[in-house]
Amino acid sequence: MNLAVMSPMNHATAKSLPVTLVVDDDQAFRTRLVRALEDRHFPVIHAQNAQQAVEQTRQHRPQRAIIDMRMNGTSGLQLIPQLLAIDDEIDIVVLTGFGSIASAKDAIRAGAMDYLTKPATTDQILGAFEAGSDGSSYAPTTAPSLAQVEWEHIQRILADCDGNVSQAARVLGIHRRSLQRKLAKHSPSEA
């Protein structure tokens, strides 16, 4: 088991910014988010599952946690009260690729300060923490485009099909070649 350690950085900067825990079982996403936070000089620890998150929280006492809602094993929703039991002052933002009003309400009731749908940018995540600290809720300034919503839906289905393009095409009700053409394009948010 490879538990992450806190990122090396300038001690003065590390003391002024809150230690942030990133919990996501998607290694690529977790790595990108950790790197983006480190680029903004945040001291970051990370975990790939709830058990590691609890261990990291006990060891490092982060002030903030960014938790994926849907993980193998213990879900992000189940993890929230575990982290709050260790430190009831920790600020938690939940990220999900499978957003719904019901799950957002559940996350807030469990103790999260905000709930964002993926792909949330690092600025949106940090904005959620800042907005939550003054009692308000973060709201994106624009709704995602139809192309972005379609892209996210395709990515969710593809993930549910373990990357099997043919199976994902059947679930989506489109031809495999049409899906391959859509996948060959970059995400609309990257354009």
N, C-alpha and C positions, 0 to 999 in steps of 0.2 A: 504494500500500500504506500503510495507516494503522496504524502500530505504536503501541501504547499506551505512555504514559509513566507514571512513578510518580505516584501520587495526591499532591496537595498536602496537607500536614498539619504539625502541630507537630513540630519537629525532635527534641524530647526523647522524644515518643511513638514517632516513627519509629525512633529508635535502640534503644528497648527491646523492640519487637515485631519478629518476623522478617518480612523482605520475602517476600511470597507471590506466586507466579506461578500464574495461572489459565489453563488451556489447554482450550478447548472450541469446536467449530465452530458450536454452537448459540448465536447471538448473544443471544437473549433470556435463556437460562439463564446464560450467561457474565456478562451485565450484572447480573442479579439477584445472583449470587454475589459479584461484585466489590463491588457496593454494600453487601451485607451484611457483608463483611469490612471495608470502609472504615468502616461504622457502628461497628465494634468497634475502630477506630483502627489497623488493620493497613495498612502500606504495601503497595500491590497493583500488580502489573503484569499484563498479560494478552495473550493471543495467540489467534488463531482457528485456527492450524494448527501443525504440527510445525516447519516452517521458521522461523516467527515466534518460536516458543518457544525454539528454539536461539539465535536472535539476541538475544532478550530475556535469556536466561540468561547469555550471554557479556557483554552490556552491563551488566546490573544485579546479577548474582550473587545471586539469591534464595536464601534458606535453605530455603524450602518450595515445593513445586509440587503443584497439584491438577490432575490430567490426566484428560480424558475418554478412555475406552478406545476408543470407536468414532468415528473422525473420517474425513473425506474425505482420501484420500492416505495419508500415514504414520499408522499407528494409534498410540494411546497406548502400547500395549505396545512398539512399535518405538521410541517416543520416549524411554522410560525410560533405556535404556543410553546414548543420545546425551546426555541431561542429566547423567547420572552421569559420563560421560567428561569433561565440562566441569568439574564439581565433584562429587566423590564423597561429599561431606558433605551434599548436598541431601536433604531428607526429602520423599518423594513419596507421595501418596495418590491412588489411581486411582478414578474414578467411572465407573459404567456403568449403562445402562438395560437391559442384556442380560446380567445376572449368571449365572454358572455356577461350580461348584466348580473346573472345569478352568481357566477363565480367571482365577479368583482365584489359583490356584496359579501360573499362568504369570506374573502380575503380580508376585507376591511373589518368585518365582525371578529375575525380571528386575531386582529391586532396589527395588520399591515397599515401603513400610513397612505399608501397609494398602490395603484394597479395599472400597469401599462401593457399594451399588446406589442408583441414583437412584429417587426423589427423596430424597437425603440432605439433612438440614437443615444449616445452617451450624454449629450446635452439635455435631452428629454428626461433621462433618468436622474441626472443631477438636479434638473429643474423640479422634479417631483419631490426630491428631498427638501429643496429650499422652500417650495410652496407649502409642503406639509409642516415645516418647522414654524410657520407663522399661522397655522390653523386653517389655511385655505387648501384647496385641492388643485392639482395641476391639470390643466386642460389643454390639449394641443390646439394650436392656432388654426390648423386646417385639417380637414378630413382627408383620409387617404384617397388617392385616385382609384377609379375602377380598375385600372391596370394593376395597381399595387395590391388591391384586395384580391384580384384574380391570381396574381403571382403568389401571394401568401397562402391562398387556398390550395393551389397546386403543390406548393412546398409541404404543406401539412399532410396532404394525401400521399405524396411521394414518401414522406417520412413514415407514415402509417403502414405503407407497403414495403418498408425496409429498402427503399431505393429501387424497387423493381418497376421499371418504366411500363412494361406491358400490363402488369397488374394495376398500376395507378391509372393508366389510360382506360382500362375497363371500368374501374370505380368512377372515374370522371365522365365516362360515356363519350369519349372522343377517340379518334384513331391514334394509334401509337406514334405514327410519324408526325401528326399534328402536335402531340405532346412533346416529342423530341425537338421540334422547331421552337416551341415556346420555351423549353428548357435551355436551348442554345442562346437565347437572348439573356441579357443581364437583367437583374431586378430593376423594375421601374424607379425605385428609390435611388439607384446608383446612377441613373441617367442624368 
